[in-house]
Every structure is written in structure tokens, then in C-alpha cells.
Amino acid sequence: MNKPFSLLLLCLLILPACGIWEANTPVPAATSKTPIEGIGAPAPTKTPAMEMMIRPTATKTVIESIVLPTPTKAASAPSGSIARRHLVALSKEIGLRQAGSRQEAQAAEYIQAAFEGYGYPTQVQPFSFTAQDDRKKTSANVIAAKPGLSPREIIVGAHYDSTGDGQGADDNASGVAVMLQVAESLQSIQTPYTIRFIAFGAEEEDLDGSRYYVRQMSKADIQNTVGMINLDSLTAGDIAYVYGDAGAGSMRDWILKMARDASLGLETKAASELDAPDGTPCDCADYGPFQDAGIPFVYFEATNWNLGEKDGMTQVAKHLGQRGKIWHTRYDTLDYLDSTFPGRVDQHLNLFVTLLYNTLTQFNAPN
């Protein structure tokens, strides 16, 4: 299933010629979820807005300044080396990716090209949202589907937009990078479940991409979903965590045992510990809309719950970053992370790639 990477043709520097969407172009909201091509469903009807983002192959042009990693085949859990190259491309080559911006659109194009290069049927799901400045803007979710032995699905999600500070390396080029490497590694591997990889847009506004996706899910879609795995801010924090629903047969507890058996450093918090003080879900990351819909979730993150207010918001010692925070600050750059925490980025990428790969290839939910 390895396609030559001549198919990975990005239009990141010639956006007007490629017809990619402008930041404020209105997009009609879809009325129902469109199935992914190749998963036992008819091909989706492409709207004019979708046609602007899914360009015919013949019109694509190779952009030499951003080169996608060459695909490889892995028989076992891969290292995070390819993830790092995706991290460099998203955070350093594209840079800030504020929701609704041209740079966010460039990142969507990059992700779409990567999925297509790995041979996955890929769909771009455009949506509109009202930004915090009350302006109407557009973004999109980029979705790739991998059939499994079971038609039941595991959804893997990571947002690709950033705030207006730094380069969004940790938050959240890191999550997208891990997702892309694992997607590439699984291209010729049989998995227990069908996997739906989703790069969410506009998370930093109000989880707009994940909210939009869940709104398009039918009751049957929700019932067919084994669980949702959220990847967000994986590289900067002191400690690697998995959060989620606990209990016998839960994906979170399976991951903890797998990590313990393999001597992988991983700590945890229960889903309830992420909730607001009144017990309501915090809706602070893209797992929130899935949790609200009753879908079990796990959430990978690197931070430090032992510091600051002990609420998970302080990632590192307070003399580093902006009083212990990297995300949403000017310190969220790959150069700062590498110089301040030598080896941490690669260590965390390796860890989370391994955790995600093992989960998607080995986990089986109880009947």
C-alpha cells in the first residue's frame, strides 16, 4: 500500500493557484455525517467548498520547501523519528496555525497529503464557526479511514490548529505528528477494529472541529464506536499521562497494564479528575464532545499534576516557560523545547507512538 510520494503534492506556497479556502469564506454546514469512501459506503457528494480543498491530482504541484517523510514499513512499534519530521514541518515550516487562517489551511493540506500518500481514503469535512472575536470563519476536519477486522471503530483524534503564540509545537503539532506516524506504520498491518484518524480544526476556539464532527454522528455511529483516543500536547510536560474511563475492560486500564508490562513510564488520572469542580465534563480538549455523546475515551498528554495548582495546567517547573507553562505561550517552539529539555521531545514521541501503535494493534474491548 506504499504509494510513491510523488502523490504527496502540497500546494502550501501557491495557495491562490490551488484554490484552497480563504480564512473567511462561508461554508454551508453539512446536514449529516458523510461516510468515508472505501468503508462500505457510497462515495460522498462533494460540495463546492469541499472541491476547493480536495484538488484533482493533476493540479497539484510539488513544494520543495516542505517534504513529507518517506513511508516505511514497520512490523513492530516504530520509533518517533518520522513523527519528529512531521513536527518540524507543522511547527517550523508552516508555523502558527490559528483557526481559520491561511496557515491552518496549509496544515490541513499537509495532513491530507500525508494520509493520501499512505493509501488511505481521505475526506475533508469543512465547517464554519464563530471565532472569539465574533467573526465568522471556516476550518475543516481531515479524516482518514482504515478498515479493520471488525467494522466497529476506534477514533483517533488530534487538533492541528494553534494559538497565536510560539509555533504550536507542543500544542498540538506533537499530537498530529504522532497520529500521522502511527497511521503510516499501520498502512499494511491488520488491526482488530476499523480506525478513523481525524485531524480536528479550530480546537483552540471552542473545540469547534470535534463538536462539528460529533454533531454529524448518528446514533448508530455512536453505538458503533469502541472509543475515542485524543492526542494533545505530548512533548513539553515532565510526565506522560493517559486519562480516561476506568474499570475492567476499559481501554485506559488496558493501556496502563501494557505500559507497565513493557516498563514504559506512564501515569494516569481518572476521567472524573478532568471534570469541572461541579462534576460536569470540562470540555477542555477534543475528547469532550465524544464524552458528552457517551463514547468512552482515553487522552494522552504530557504535563505535571504535581506542580502549581495541581490541576494539570503547569507542565514544567515555574522558572521555565511562562511560569511553568509551554502551551499558549511564546515558548511553544521546537527550538525552545530541544534546548531546554534535551532529548525530551524524542523520548516522548517514541513513547506515545509506541503506546498508540500497541493500542490500535492489540486492544480488544469486552463484548
C-alpha positions as CSV (number, residue, x, y, z in Angstrom):
1,M,0.0,0.0,0.0
2,N,3.0,2.3,-0.1
3,K,2.3,4.9,-2.8
4,P,5.2,6.8,-4.3
5,F,5.4,10.1,-2.6
6,S,5.0,11.8,-5.9
7,L,1.3,11.7,-4.9
8,L,2.1,13.8,-1.9
9,L,1.9,17.1,-3.7
10,L,1.3,20.0,-1.5
11,C,0.2,23.5,-2.5
12,L,1.4,25.2,0.6
13,L,3.2,28.1,-1.1
14,I,0.8,28.7,-4.0
15,L,-2.5,28.7,-2.3
16,P,-4.3,31.0,-4.7
17,A,-3.4,28.9,-7.7
18,C,-4.6,25.7,-5.9
19,G,-7.9,27.1,-4.9
20,I,-7.6,26.5,-1.1
21,W,-10.2,28.1,1.0
22,E,-9.7,31.7,2.3
23,A,-9.9,32.2,6.1
24,N,-13.4,33.8,6.0
25,T,-15.1,32.1,3.1
26,P,-18.5,30.9,4.1
27,V,-19.1,27.2,4.1
28,P,-22.5,25.7,4.2
29,A,-23.0,23.4,7.2
30,A,-23.5,19.7,6.3
31,T,-26.8,18.2,7.4
32,S,-25.5,14.7,8.1
33,K,-22.3,12.8,8.5
34,T,-20.7,11.8,5.2
35,P,-19.3,8.2,5.2
36,I,-15.6,7.8,4.3
37,E,-15.1,6.3,0.9
38,G,-13.9,2.7,1.0
39,I,-15.6,1.7,4.2
40,G,-18.7,0.0,2.7
41,A,-20.4,3.3,1.9
42,P,-21.1,5.3,-1.3
43,A,-18.7,8.0,-2.2
44,P,-19.6,11.3,-0.5
45,T,-21.1,14.0,-2.6
46,K,-18.5,16.8,-2.7
47,T,-19.8,20.3,-2.0
48,P,-18.2,23.3,-3.8
49,A,-16.3,24.1,-0.6
50,M,-15.0,20.5,-0.4
51,E,-14.0,20.6,-4.1
52,M,-11.8,23.7,-3.3
53,M,-9.9,21.7,-0.7
54,I,-9.7,18.3,-2.4
55,R,-7.9,19.2,-5.6
56,P,-7.5,16.9,-8.6
57,T,-4.1,15.2,-8.6
58,A,-3.2,16.7,-11.9
59,T,-3.3,20.2,-10.5
60,K,-1.0,19.5,-7.5
61,T,2.5,20.9,-7.5
62,V,5.5,19.7,-5.6
63,I,6.6,22.2,-3.0
64,E,10.3,21.5,-2.2
65,S,10.3,23.6,1.0
66,I,8.2,21.1,2.9
67,V,9.0,17.5,2.2
68,L,6.8,14.7,3.6
69,P,8.7,11.8,5.3
70,T,9.3,8.8,3.1
71,P,7.0,5.9,4.0
72,T,8.4,2.9,5.7
73,K,7.0,-0.4,6.8
74,A,7.1,-1.5,10.4
75,A,6.4,-5.0,11.7
76,S,6.6,-3.7,15.3
77,A,6.0,-0.5,17.2
78,P,8.1,2.2,15.4
79,S,10.2,4.9,17.0
80,G,9.1,8.5,16.8
81,S,11.7,9.6,14.2
82,I,9.1,10.1,11.5
83,A,6.8,11.9,13.9
84,R,9.6,14.4,14.6
85,R,9.8,15.2,10.9
86,H,6.1,15.9,10.8
87,L,6.5,18.0,14.0
88,V,9.2,20.1,12.2
89,A,7.1,20.6,9.1
90,L,4.0,21.7,11.0
91,S,5.6,23.9,13.7
92,K,8.6,25.3,11.9
93,E,7.8,25.2,8.2
94,I,4.2,26.2,8.5
95,G,4.4,27.8,11.9
96,L,1.4,29.3,13.7
97,R,-1.8,27.8,12.6
98,Q,-4.6,29.9,14.1
99,A,-8.1,28.7,13.5
100,G,-9.5,30.0,10.2
101,S,-6.1,31.3,9.0
102,R,-4.2,30.5,5.8
103,Q,-1.6,28.7,7.8
104,E,-4.2,26.4,9.3
105,A,-5.4,25.6,5.8
106,Q,-1.8,24.8,4.8
107,A,-1.6,22.4,7.7
108,A,-4.8,20.7,6.6
109,E,-3.4,20.3,3.1
110,Y,-0.2,18.8,4.5
111,I,-2.2,16.3,6.6
112,Q,-4.4,15.4,3.7
113,A,-1.4,14.7,1.5
114,A,0.2,12.5,4.2
115,F,-2.9,10.4,4.6
116,E,-3.4,10.0,0.9
117,G,0.2,9.1,0.4
118,Y,-0.2,6.3,2.9
119,G,-3.1,5.0,0.8
120,Y,-6.0,5.9,3.0
121,P,-9.4,7.1,1.7
122,T,-9.4,10.7,2.9
123,Q,-12.2,13.2,3.4
124,V,-12.0,16.9,4.2
125,Q,-15.0,17.9,6.3
126,P,-15.4,21.7,6.1
127,F,-17.3,23.7,8.8
128,S,-17.9,27.3,9.8
129,F,-17.6,28.7,13.3
130,T,-17.8,31.9,15.2
131,A,-14.4,33.0,16.5
132,Q,-13.8,34.6,19.9
133,D,-13.6,37.9,18.1
134,D,-17.3,37.3,16.9
135,R,-16.1,36.9,13.2
136,K,-17.5,34.0,11.1
137,K,-14.6,31.8,9.9
138,T,-14.1,28.4,8.3
139,S,-12.0,25.4,9.1
140,A,-12.1,21.7,8.3
141,N,-11.5,18.3,9.8
142,V,-9.3,15.9,7.8
143,I,-10.4,12.3,8.1
144,A,-8.8,9.1,7.0
145,A,-10.2,5.6,7.4
146,K,-8.5,2.2,7.7
147,P,-10.7,-0.9,7.6
148,G,-10.2,-3.4,10.3
149,L,-11.2,-7.0,11.1
150,S,-14.3,-5.5,12.8
151,P,-16.5,-2.7,11.4
152,R,-16.6,-1.3,14.9
153,E,-14.4,1.8,15.1
154,I,-11.8,3.4,17.2
155,I,-11.5,7.1,16.5
156,V,-8.0,8.7,16.9
157,G,-8.0,12.5,17.0
158,A,-5.6,15.4,17.3
159,H,-6.1,19.1,16.6
160,Y,-3.8,20.8,14.1
161,D,-4.6,24.4,14.8
162,S,-2.6,26.5,17.4
163,T,-3.0,29.7,19.3
164,G,-1.2,32.9,18.2
165,D,1.9,32.4,20.4
166,G,5.1,30.4,19.7
167,Q,4.8,27.9,16.9
168,G,2.3,25.4,18.4
169,A,5.0,22.7,18.5
170,D,3.8,21.0,21.7
171,D,0.1,22.2,21.3
172,N,-0.5,20.5,19.1
173,A,1.8,19.7,16.2
174,S,3.1,16.9,18.6
175,G,-0.3,15.1,18.7
176,V,-0.8,15.3,14.9
177,A,2.8,14.1,14.3
178,V,2.3,11.0,16.5
179,M,-1.1,10.3,14.7
180,L,0.5,10.6,11.3
181,Q,3.4,8.3,12.1
182,V,1.2,5.6,13.5
183,A,-1.2,5.9,10.5
184,E,1.8,5.4,8.2
185,S,3.0,2.4,10.3
186,L,-0.4,0.7,10.2
187,Q,-1.0,1.0,6.4
188,S,-0.2,-2.7,5.8
189,I,-1.0,-4.0,9.3
190,Q,-4.2,-5.8,10.1
191,T,-6.0,-4.2,13.0
192,P,-8.7,-5.6,15.2
193,Y,-11.0,-2.6,14.6
194,T,-11.6,-0.1,11.8
195,I,-9.7,3.1,12.6
196,R,-10.8,6.6,11.8
197,F,-8.0,9.1,12.1
198,I,-9.2,12.7,12.4
199,A,-7.2,15.9,12.4
200,F,-9.5,18.5,14.0
201,G,-9.6,22.1,13.1
202,A,-10.4,25.1,15.3
203,E,-9.9,23.3,18.7
204,E,-8.3,26.4,20.2
205,E,-11.5,28.4,19.6
206,D,-14.2,26.2,21.3
207,L,-13.4,22.6,20.2
208,D,-15.3,23.5,17.0
209,G,-13.9,20.7,14.8
210,S,-14.6,17.9,17.2
211,R,-18.0,19.4,18.2
212,Y,-18.9,19.6,14.5
213,Y,-17.8,16.0,13.8
214,V,-19.8,14.6,16.8
215,R,-22.9,16.5,15.7
216,Q,-22.8,14.7,12.4
217,M,-22.7,11.3,14.0
218,S,-25.9,9.2,14.0
219,K,-27.0,7.1,17.0
220,A,-25.7,4.1,15.0
221,D,-22.3,5.8,14.5
222,I,-22.0,6.4,18.2
223,Q,-23.0,2.9,19.2
224,N,-20.5,1.5,16.6
225,T,-17.6,3.5,18.2
226,V,-15.5,1.4,20.6
227,G,-13.7,4.5,21.9
228,M,-12.0,7.8,21.1
229,I,-8.3,8.4,21.6
230,N,-7.2,12.0,21.9
231,L,-3.6,13.2,21.4
232,D,-2.8,16.6,22.7
233,S,0.4,18.4,23.9
234,L,2.7,15.3,24.1
235,T,6.2,16.7,24.2
236,A,6.7,19.5,26.7
237,G,5.5,18.3,30.0
238,D,7.6,16.5,32.6
239,I,5.3,13.4,32.9
240,A,3.5,11.3,30.4
241,Y,-0.2,10.6,31.3
242,V,-3.1,8.6,30.0
243,Y,-6.6,9.8,31.2
244,G,-9.9,8.1,30.6
245,D,-12.7,5.9,31.7
246,A,-11.6,3.3,34.3
247,G,-12.8,-0.2,35.1
248,A,-12.4,-3.8,34.0
249,G,-12.1,-4.0,30.2
250,S,-11.6,-0.2,29.8
251,M,-9.0,1.0,27.2
252,R,-7.3,3.2,29.8
253,D,-6.7,0.3,32.2
254,W,-5.5,-1.9,29.3
255,I,-3.0,0.8,28.3
256,L,-1.7,1.1,31.8
257,K,-1.1,-2.6,32.1
258,M,0.5,-2.7,28.7
259,A,2.8,0.2,29.6
260,R,3.6,-1.4,33.0
261,D,4.4,-4.8,31.4
262,A,6.7,-3.0,28.9
263,S,8.4,-0.8,31.6
264,L,7.1,2.3,29.8
265,G,6.8,5.4,32.0
266,L,3.2,6.4,32.1
267,E,1.0,7.8,34.8
268,T,-2.8,8.3,34.9
269,K,-5.8,10.3,36.1
270,A,-9.4,9.1,36.0
271,A,-11.9,10.8,33.7
272,S,-13.6,12.3,36.7
273,E,-10.4,14.1,37.7
274,L,-10.5,16.1,34.5
275,D,-14.1,17.3,35.2
276,A,-15.0,20.8,36.4
277,P,-15.4,21.3,40.2
278,D,-19.2,20.9,39.8
279,G,-18.7,17.5,38.2
280,T,-19.6,18.4,34.7
281,P,-17.1,17.5,31.9
282,C,-14.6,20.2,31.4
283,D,-14.8,20.3,27.6
284,C,-11.2,21.3,27.6
285,A,-9.9,19.1,24.8
286,D,-11.3,17.3,21.8
287,Y,-12.3,14.2,23.8
288,G,-15.1,16.3,25.4
289,P,-17.7,16.2,22.7
290,F,-17.2,12.4,22.4
291,Q,-17.5,12.0,26.2
292,D,-20.7,14.1,26.1
293,A,-22.1,11.7,23.5
294,G,-21.4,8.7,25.7
295,I,-18.4,7.4,23.8
296,P,-15.6,6.0,26.1
297,F,-12.3,7.9,25.7
298,V,-8.6,7.9,26.5
299,Y,-6.5,11.0,26.4
300,F,-2.7,11.1,26.1
301,E,-0.9,14.2,27.4
302,A,2.4,15.3,28.9
303,T,2.2,17.7,31.8
304,N,2.9,17.6,35.6
305,W,0.0,17.3,38.0
306,N,2.3,17.7,41.0
307,L,3.1,21.3,40.2
308,G,1.3,24.7,40.6
309,E,-2.3,24.4,41.4
310,K,-2.0,20.6,40.8
311,D,-4.7,20.8,38.1
312,G,-2.5,19.6,35.2
313,M,-2.1,23.1,33.8
314,T,1.5,23.6,34.9
315,Q,3.7,21.5,32.7
316,V,7.2,22.2,34.0
317,A,9.0,24.0,36.8
318,K,7.8,27.6,37.3
319,H,11.1,29.1,36.4
320,L,10.8,27.6,32.9
321,G,8.5,28.7,30.1
322,Q,5.9,31.2,31.2
323,R,5.6,30.3,34.9
324,G,5.7,26.6,34.2
325,K,3.6,26.7,31.0
326,I,4.7,26.0,27.5
327,W,1.4,25.7,25.7
328,H,-0.3,29.0,24.6
329,T,3.0,30.9,25.2
330,R,5.9,32.2,23.1
331,Y,7.9,29.3,24.4
332,D,5.9,26.7,22.5
333,T,8.6,26.2,19.8
334,L,10.7,23.2,18.9
335,D,13.9,25.1,19.4
336,Y,13.0,26.1,23.0
337,L,11.9,22.5,23.8
338,D,15.1,21.0,22.4
339,S,17.4,23.5,24.1
340,T,15.6,23.5,27.5
341,F,14.8,19.8,27.7
342,P,17.5,17.9,25.7
343,G,16.1,14.6,24.5
344,R,12.6,15.1,25.9
345,V,10.9,15.7,22.6
346,D,12.2,12.5,21.0
347,Q,11.7,10.5,24.2
348,H,8.0,11.5,24.4
349,L,7.4,11.0,20.7
350,N,8.9,7.5,20.9
351,L,6.7,6.7,24.0
352,F,3.4,8.0,22.6
353,V,4.0,6.4,19.1
354,T,4.6,3.1,20.9
355,L,1.5,3.4,23.1
356,L,-0.8,4.3,20.3
357,Y,0.5,1.7,17.9
358,N,0.2,-1.1,20.5
359,T,-3.3,0.0,21.4
360,L,-4.5,0.0,17.9
361,T,-3.0,-3.3,17.0
362,Q,-3.6,-5.2,20.3
363,F,-6.6,-3.8,22.2
364,N,-9.8,-5.8,22.2
365,A,-12.9,-4.4,24.0
366,P,-15.0,-6.8,26.0
367,N,-18.2,-7.9,24.3
